[in-house]
Amino acid sequence: MAMPSGKESAVIDDVDRRILHCLQVAPRAPFAVVAQVMGVSEQTVARRFRRLRADGLVRVVGLVNPSRLGQAGWGVRVRCRPSATLEIARALARRDDVGWVSIAAGGAEVVCALRSRSAADRDQLMLDQLPRTAQVHSIDAFAYLHIFRGSSTDDWRLGGQLLAQKDVETLKRTQPVVDDHVEELLPEDEVLVRELAVDGRATYAALASVTGWSEGRVTRRLSQLMSSGVIYLDIDFALREFGFTTQAFVSLTVPPAQLNDVGVALAENDHVMFVGATSGRSSLAASVAFASAEELYLFVTDGLGTLNGVGSVEITLIGTTIKQAGSLLVDGRLAPPRASGRRSA
Protein backbone atom coordinates (compact mmCIF):
# COMPACT_ATOMS: atom_id res chain seq x y z
CA MET A 1 0.00 0.00 0.00
CA ALA A 2 1.11 3.56 -0.52
CA MET A 3 1.86 5.77 2.48
CA PRO A 4 2.72 9.48 2.23
CA SER A 5 5.80 10.94 3.86
CA GLY A 6 7.55 14.19 3.10
CA LYS A 7 7.93 14.82 -0.61
CA GLU A 8 7.68 11.21 -1.73
CA SER A 9 5.60 8.12 -1.07
CA ALA A 10 6.83 4.73 0.02
CA VAL A 11 5.26 1.62 -1.48
CA ILE A 12 5.16 -1.17 1.09
CA ASP A 13 3.53 -4.45 0.13
CA ASP A 14 2.83 -7.73 1.89
CA VAL A 15 6.21 -9.20 0.89
CA ASP A 16 7.98 -6.27 2.57
CA ARG A 17 5.89 -6.71 5.70
CA ARG A 18 6.61 -10.42 5.91
CA ILE A 19 10.36 -9.82 5.49
CA LEU A 20 10.34 -7.30 8.31
CA HIS A 21 8.19 -9.56 10.46
CA CYS A 22 10.81 -12.31 10.00
CA LEU A 23 13.57 -9.92 11.06
CA GLN A 24 11.62 -8.90 14.14
CA VAL A 25 11.66 -12.57 15.14
CA ALA A 26 15.37 -12.96 14.30
CA PRO A 27 17.07 -9.63 13.50
CA ARG A 28 20.35 -11.19 12.29
CA ALA A 29 18.77 -14.11 10.44
CA PRO A 30 20.58 -14.77 7.12
CA PHE A 31 18.60 -13.66 4.10
CA ALA A 32 18.76 -17.26 2.87
CA VAL A 33 16.80 -18.46 5.91
CA VAL A 34 14.25 -15.64 5.58
CA ALA A 35 13.84 -16.55 1.90
CA GLN A 36 13.33 -20.21 2.79
CA VAL A 37 10.63 -19.35 5.31
CA MET A 38 8.87 -17.02 2.89
CA GLY A 39 9.21 -19.13 -0.24
CA VAL A 40 10.92 -16.42 -2.27
CA SER A 41 14.47 -15.98 -3.57
CA GLU A 42 17.33 -14.80 -1.37
CA GLN A 43 17.97 -12.01 -3.87
CA THR A 44 14.39 -10.76 -3.41
CA VAL A 45 14.77 -10.61 0.37
CA ALA A 46 18.16 -8.86 0.20
CA ARG A 47 17.07 -6.34 -2.43
CA ARG A 48 13.85 -5.41 -0.67
CA PHE A 49 15.40 -5.06 2.79
CA ARG A 50 18.22 -2.87 1.47
CA ARG A 51 15.71 -0.67 -0.35
CA LEU A 52 13.58 -0.27 2.78
CA ARG A 53 16.67 0.57 4.83
CA ALA A 54 18.02 3.03 2.25
CA ASP A 55 14.61 4.74 2.07
CA GLY A 56 14.64 5.33 5.84
CA LEU A 57 11.77 2.95 6.54
CA VAL A 58 13.56 0.41 8.73
CA ARG A 59 16.80 -0.10 10.65
CA VAL A 60 18.14 -2.92 12.81
CA VAL A 61 20.04 -1.56 15.81
CA GLY A 62 22.02 -3.22 18.60
CA LEU A 63 21.49 -1.74 22.07
CA VAL A 64 22.78 -2.29 25.60
CA ASN A 65 20.19 -3.63 28.05
CA PRO A 66 20.71 -1.74 31.35
CA SER A 67 18.85 -4.36 33.39
CA ARG A 68 21.64 -6.87 32.68
CA LEU A 69 24.11 -4.37 34.12
CA GLY A 70 22.15 -3.92 37.33
CA GLN A 71 20.28 -0.79 36.22
CA ALA A 72 16.59 -0.26 35.55
CA GLY A 73 15.25 1.40 32.44
CA TRP A 74 13.47 4.67 33.14
CA GLY A 75 10.70 6.68 31.57
CA VAL A 76 11.11 10.46 31.84
CA ARG A 77 8.51 13.16 31.20
CA VAL A 78 9.92 16.68 31.01
CA ARG A 79 7.45 19.56 31.13
CA CYS A 80 8.92 22.75 29.73
CA ARG A 81 8.25 25.99 27.93
CA PRO A 82 6.70 25.25 24.52
CA SER A 83 9.28 27.51 22.87
CA ALA A 84 12.10 25.29 24.22
CA THR A 85 10.50 21.87 23.72
CA LEU A 86 12.16 21.06 20.39
CA GLU A 87 15.60 22.18 21.59
CA ILE A 88 15.36 20.03 24.72
CA ALA A 89 14.07 17.04 22.76
CA ARG A 90 16.95 17.26 20.29
CA ALA A 91 19.50 17.57 23.10
CA LEU A 92 18.12 14.43 24.76
CA ALA A 93 18.09 12.58 21.43
CA ARG A 94 21.83 13.17 21.01
CA ARG A 95 22.54 11.03 24.07
CA ASP A 96 23.34 7.38 23.36
CA ASP A 97 21.53 6.32 26.54
CA VAL A 98 18.26 8.00 25.59
CA GLY A 99 15.73 6.57 23.17
CA TRP A 100 12.14 7.11 22.08
CA VAL A 101 12.23 10.88 22.38
CA SER A 102 8.83 12.36 21.56
CA ILE A 103 7.04 15.67 21.95
CA ALA A 104 3.51 15.32 23.30
CA ALA A 105 0.78 16.68 21.08
CA GLY A 106 0.25 19.65 23.41
CA GLY A 107 3.80 20.78 22.66
CA ALA A 108 4.85 21.45 26.26
CA GLU A 109 6.15 18.01 27.24
CA VAL A 110 9.04 15.79 26.13
CA VAL A 111 8.74 12.07 26.82
CA CYS A 112 11.76 9.76 26.56
CA ALA A 113 13.23 6.44 27.66
CA LEU A 114 16.48 6.46 29.63
CA ARG A 115 18.70 3.36 29.55
CA SER A 116 21.83 4.52 31.38
CA ARG A 117 24.46 1.90 32.20
CA SER A 118 25.19 3.34 35.65
CA ALA A 119 23.44 5.24 38.42
CA ALA A 120 25.98 8.05 37.99
CA ASP A 121 25.03 8.54 34.32
CA ARG A 122 21.33 8.46 35.20
CA ASP A 123 21.65 10.95 38.05
CA GLN A 124 23.87 13.27 36.01
CA LEU A 125 20.97 13.77 33.60
CA MET A 126 17.98 13.74 35.96
CA LEU A 127 19.48 15.44 39.01
CA ASP A 128 21.95 17.82 37.39
CA GLN A 129 21.52 18.65 33.71
CA LEU A 130 17.74 18.82 33.34
CA PRO A 131 16.99 20.62 36.64
CA ARG A 132 19.58 23.27 35.75
CA THR A 133 17.82 24.02 32.45
CA ALA A 134 15.80 27.20 32.97
CA GLN A 135 13.15 26.21 30.43
CA VAL A 136 12.29 23.01 32.33
CA HIS A 137 9.29 23.36 34.66
CA SER A 138 9.15 19.84 36.12
CA ILE A 139 10.44 16.30 35.68
CA ASP A 140 8.50 13.10 36.28
CA ALA A 141 10.71 9.99 36.24
CA PHE A 142 9.63 6.39 36.83
CA ALA A 143 11.54 3.11 36.73
CA TYR A 144 10.37 0.11 34.75
CA LEU A 145 10.11 -2.67 37.34
CA HIS A 146 9.06 -5.38 34.89
CA ILE A 147 8.77 -5.45 31.10
CA PHE A 148 5.83 -7.39 29.64
CA ARG A 149 6.53 -6.51 26.01
CA GLY A 150 9.54 -4.77 24.49
CA SER A 151 13.28 -5.15 23.84
CA SER A 152 13.27 -8.85 23.00
CA THR A 153 12.53 -11.32 20.21
CA ASP A 154 9.07 -11.76 21.78
CA ASP A 155 8.41 -8.11 21.00
CA TRP A 156 5.58 -6.41 19.12
CA ARG A 157 5.26 -7.69 15.55
CA LEU A 158 4.49 -5.66 12.45
CA GLY A 159 1.24 -7.09 11.15
CA GLY A 160 0.43 -9.18 14.20
CA GLN A 161 1.25 -12.81 13.47
CA LEU A 162 2.22 -13.49 9.84
CA LEU A 163 4.22 -16.69 10.34
CA ALA A 164 3.44 -20.28 11.25
CA GLN A 165 5.01 -21.44 14.51
CA LYS A 166 7.38 -23.80 12.68
CA ASP A 167 8.72 -20.85 10.68
CA VAL A 168 9.19 -18.82 13.87
CA GLU A 169 11.23 -21.68 15.32
CA THR A 170 13.33 -21.93 12.14
CA LEU A 171 14.18 -18.24 12.38
CA LYS A 172 14.90 -18.30 16.11
CA ARG A 173 17.42 -21.11 15.65
CA THR A 174 19.66 -18.63 13.80
CA GLN A 175 19.99 -16.43 16.93
CA PRO A 176 21.77 -17.00 20.25
CA VAL A 177 19.46 -18.37 22.94
CA VAL A 178 19.19 -15.92 25.85
CA ASP A 179 20.00 -17.66 29.15
CA ASP A 180 20.69 -16.53 32.69
CA HIS A 181 24.48 -16.38 32.58
CA VAL A 182 26.17 -13.15 33.66
CA GLU A 183 28.40 -11.30 31.22
CA GLU A 184 30.26 -8.07 31.92
CA LEU A 185 30.54 -5.37 29.30
CA LEU A 186 34.28 -4.80 28.94
CA PRO A 187 36.07 -1.65 27.73
CA GLU A 188 37.28 -3.49 24.62
CA ASP A 189 33.64 -4.22 23.72
CA GLU A 190 32.84 -0.54 23.17
CA VAL A 191 33.83 -0.44 19.49
CA LEU A 192 31.66 -3.49 18.84
CA VAL A 193 28.75 -1.89 20.72
CA ARG A 194 29.06 1.34 18.73
CA GLU A 195 29.07 -0.48 15.40
CA LEU A 196 26.01 -2.53 16.31
CA ALA A 197 24.20 0.68 17.25
CA VAL A 198 24.82 1.85 13.70
CA ASP A 199 23.89 -1.44 12.03
CA GLY A 200 22.65 -4.41 14.01
CA ARG A 201 23.06 -6.61 10.93
CA ALA A 202 26.67 -5.67 10.19
CA THR A 203 28.55 -8.75 8.94
CA TYR A 204 31.08 -10.51 11.14
CA ALA A 205 33.74 -9.53 8.61
CA ALA A 206 32.76 -5.85 8.94
CA LEU A 207 32.73 -6.05 12.73
CA ALA A 208 36.13 -7.75 12.67
CA SER A 209 37.48 -4.95 10.51
CA VAL A 210 36.43 -2.14 12.83
CA THR A 211 37.36 -3.93 16.08
CA GLY A 212 40.65 -5.33 14.85
CA TRP A 213 39.57 -8.78 16.06
CA SER A 214 39.39 -12.00 14.11
CA GLU A 215 35.99 -13.04 12.74
CA GLY A 216 36.03 -15.97 15.15
CA ARG A 217 36.53 -13.70 18.13
CA VAL A 218 33.79 -11.32 16.97
CA THR A 219 31.39 -14.22 16.46
CA ARG A 220 32.07 -15.66 19.90
CA ARG A 221 31.93 -12.33 21.72
CA LEU A 222 28.71 -11.20 20.05
CA SER A 223 27.12 -14.55 20.86
CA GLN A 224 28.20 -14.19 24.51
CA LEU A 225 26.81 -10.66 24.80
CA MET A 226 23.53 -11.52 23.09
CA SER A 227 22.94 -14.82 24.90
CA SER A 228 23.50 -13.08 28.24
CA GLY A 229 21.04 -10.35 27.25
CA VAL A 230 23.61 -7.55 27.65
CA ILE A 231 23.15 -6.72 23.96
CA TYR A 232 19.76 -6.98 22.32
CA LEU A 233 18.64 -6.16 18.79
CA ASP A 234 15.73 -3.86 18.06
CA ILE A 235 14.10 -2.74 14.82
CA ASP A 236 13.13 0.87 14.19
CA PHE A 237 10.28 1.52 11.76
CA ALA A 238 9.12 4.76 10.18
CA LEU A 239 5.75 4.01 11.76
CA ARG A 240 3.68 6.51 9.83
CA GLU A 241 4.86 4.98 6.57
CA PHE A 242 3.37 1.69 7.72
CA GLY A 243 0.00 3.28 8.46
CA PHE A 244 0.40 4.02 12.19
CA THR A 245 -0.63 7.68 12.10
CA THR A 246 -1.88 7.87 15.70
CA GLN A 247 0.59 7.07 18.46
CA ALA A 248 0.22 7.57 22.19
CA PHE A 249 1.56 6.81 25.64
CA VAL A 250 -0.96 5.22 28.00
CA SER A 251 -0.56 5.27 31.80
CA LEU A 252 -2.79 3.07 33.95
CA THR A 253 -3.41 2.52 37.65
CA VAL A 254 -4.05 -1.13 38.54
CA PRO A 255 -4.30 -2.81 41.97
CA PRO A 256 -1.31 -5.06 42.74
CA ALA A 257 -3.44 -8.22 42.62
CA GLN A 258 -4.43 -7.56 38.99
CA LEU A 259 -1.19 -5.93 37.82
CA ASN A 260 0.36 -9.01 36.22
CA ASP A 261 -2.86 -10.11 34.51
CA VAL A 262 -3.44 -6.66 32.99
CA GLY A 263 0.20 -6.39 31.88
CA VAL A 264 0.08 -9.81 30.19
CA ALA A 265 -3.21 -8.96 28.47
CA LEU A 266 -1.83 -5.71 27.09
CA ALA A 267 1.31 -7.48 25.87
CA GLU A 268 -0.88 -9.71 23.72
CA ASN A 269 -2.59 -6.77 21.97
CA ASP A 270 -1.32 -6.13 18.43
CA HIS A 271 -1.46 -2.35 18.96
CA VAL A 272 0.74 -2.34 22.06
CA MET A 273 4.41 -1.91 21.14
CA PHE A 274 5.69 -1.68 24.70
CA VAL A 275 4.24 -2.18 28.18
CA GLY A 276 5.93 -2.29 31.57
CA ALA A 277 5.10 -2.11 35.27
CA THR A 278 6.38 1.13 36.74
CA SER A 279 7.24 2.92 39.94
CA GLY A 280 5.52 6.22 40.65
CA ARG A 281 1.88 7.26 40.50
CA SER A 282 0.89 4.84 37.72
CA SER A 283 1.13 1.06 37.74
CA LEU A 284 1.64 0.41 34.03
CA ALA A 285 2.98 2.44 31.10
CA ALA A 286 2.37 1.45 27.49
CA SER A 287 3.27 2.73 24.04
CA VAL A 288 0.56 2.16 21.43
CA ALA A 289 0.10 2.79 17.70
CA PHE A 290 -3.02 2.91 15.53
CA ALA A 291 -4.20 3.86 12.05
CA SER A 292 -6.63 6.47 13.43
CA ALA A 293 -7.91 8.18 16.56
CA GLU A 294 -11.07 6.08 16.26
CA GLU A 295 -8.98 2.90 16.60
CA LEU A 296 -7.37 4.34 19.73
CA TYR A 297 -10.83 5.08 21.12
CA LEU A 298 -11.95 1.50 20.51
CA PHE A 299 -8.78 0.23 22.20
CA VAL A 300 -9.67 2.24 25.29
CA THR A 301 -13.37 1.29 25.39
CA ASP A 302 -13.36 -2.28 24.06
CA GLY A 303 -9.82 -3.20 25.17
CA LEU A 304 -8.87 -1.46 28.40
CA GLY A 305 -12.50 -1.11 29.42
CA THR A 306 -12.98 -4.89 29.54
CA LEU A 307 -9.92 -5.66 31.72
CA ASN A 308 -10.56 -6.31 35.39
CA GLY A 309 -8.60 -4.03 37.67
CA VAL A 310 -7.97 -1.09 35.36
CA GLY A 311 -8.64 2.09 37.31
CA SER A 312 -7.66 5.45 35.86
CA VAL A 313 -6.30 5.76 32.32
CA GLU A 314 -4.23 8.70 31.06
CA ILE A 315 -3.65 9.02 27.31
CA THR A 316 -0.87 11.28 26.03
CA LEU A 317 -0.95 11.71 22.27
CA ILE A 318 2.41 11.96 20.51
CA GLY A 319 2.80 14.98 18.29
CA THR A 320 6.35 14.51 16.94
CA THR A 321 8.87 11.73 17.42
CA ILE A 322 12.49 12.89 17.37
CA LYS A 323 14.19 9.56 18.05
CA GLN A 324 13.14 5.93 18.30
CA ALA A 325 15.10 3.07 19.88
CA GLY A 326 18.32 4.00 18.09
CA SER A 327 17.39 6.17 15.10
CA LEU A 328 16.75 9.87 14.67
CA LEU A 329 13.75 10.79 12.53
CA VAL A 330 13.67 13.47 9.84
CA ASP A 331 10.37 14.26 8.09
CA GLY A 332 8.91 11.03 9.40
CA ARG A 333 11.69 8.75 8.15
CA LEU A 334 14.70 7.26 9.87
CA ALA A 335 17.80 9.37 9.38
CA PRO A 336 20.71 7.46 7.84
CA PRO A 337 23.48 6.37 10.21
CA ARG A 338 26.95 7.81 9.76
CA ALA A 339 28.59 7.21 6.39
CA SER A 340 30.10 3.76 6.06
CA GLY A 341 31.29 1.41 3.38
CA ARG A 342 30.08 -1.58 5.35
CA ARG A 343 27.37 -3.90 4.10
CA SER A 344 24.63 -5.58 6.08
CA ALA A 345 24.25 -9.34 6.05
Buried (B, 14 or more C-beta within 10 A) or exposed (E): EEBEBEEEEBEBEEEBBBBBBBBBBBBBBBBEBBBBBBEBEBEBBBEBBEBBBEBBBBBBBBBBBBBBBEBBBBBBBBBBBEEBBBBBBBBBBEBBBBBBBBBBBEBBBBBBBBBBBEEEBBEEBBEEBBEEBEEBEEBBBBBBEBBBBBBEBEBBBBBEEBBEEEBBEBBBEBBBEBEEEEBEBEEEBEBBBBBBBBBBBBBBEBBBBBBEBEBEBBBEBBBBBBBBBBBBBBBBBBBBBBEBBBBBBBBBBBEEEBBBEBBEBBBEBEBBBBBBBBBEEBBBBBBBBBEEEEBBEBBBEEBBEEBEBBEEBEBBBBBBBBBBBBBBBEEBBBEBBEEEEBEBB
